[in-house]
């Protein structure tokens, strides 16, 4: 497996020099300074690439191998008039990346919001902090803060009563923190901050978009993109919706095995693949991760190896556990990925190894007192990478 590490650029609190010390060999990055929908020029790509790959004498080199992500403009997702310009720009950015030798691209097709958590500092029994999604807190935001139109139709009366009671007990500071966590608090979500009114308006634009229609928008986007990806040897790896279920009335169509089956049946291109995000998919109880890793093994071009622990009272609530101590059988998932690598090597594939990275580590030890990107601290991810590396080396030796 190819060990990689996500880097958010020069402003990332975890520097390239820090990453080099982890033993990872490859970098997962993106041009976060370029507005969504605009072209990533070859010059901009090479400038960022140089920051990563310029190696002082005597030190181990790093390679920018995976892009996470080229954002997909909302006009494409909604197929607004003129969205074709953004599709063309996305294709050009992909071609420019390929021209620079970067040919694995993780992307997502989540409407409005990227990965969503209600708590960015959930204290663990160890004293470290994890990311958490609390269903009650999310319902408070939806029903009492956002006040989304017709939201009450998606909740039971008992859930509505609980949300109202919880909201009445919250301070203004708690309300603001919850709102920021969901709307503007996460890296890779949106480049600008939005008010509650802005956010409500964005969500409302999807109120008449069904799952079938939204899935067709994804398929049409890929129908346009995939021929160019094939030509340039690019592998596209779609990230699942996080959490993998509908939120805020928004249609989510990359959540289950059935969703992937529909995707690959409709678009069987060898360039059409997935990012196996174990933690994301594992936050849905009916997703069997070892089975999914086996079923879609030849489509897995990238994997985020983390896990979650579900609340036994309400499995919609979860926290991000230690990499090997979640509700997912991580060892079996890794075994399936290693089996696929062997299969690819036996067929003479040019690139048999799967890119993996530790994901969403706990904020712990000295990092507790630092300003960090939530989920992307140095020590927590290093701990996760060390654990994963141990499993991989053990399985490879058997």
Secondary structure, DSSP 8 states (H G I E B T S, - for coil): -EEEEE---TT-SS-HHHHHTTT--EEEE--TTS-TTS---HHHHHHHHHHHH---TTS---EEEEEE-----HHHHHT-TTTHHHHHHHHHHHHHHHHTT--EEEE---SS--S--SEEEEE-TTS-EEEEE-HHHHHHIIIIII--TTGGGGS-HHHHHHHHHHHHT--HHHHHHHHHHHHT-STTS-SS---HHHHHHHHHTTTT--HHHHHHHHHHHHHHHHHHHHHHT-EEEEE--SSSS-BTTB----SSHHHHHHHHHH---TTEEEEEEHHHHHTSTT--HHHHHHHTGGGEEEEEE--EEE-SS-TT-EEE--TTSSSS-HHHHHHHHHHHHHHHHHTT-S----EEEE-S--B-GGGGGS---TT--HHHHHHHHHHHHHHHHHHHH-
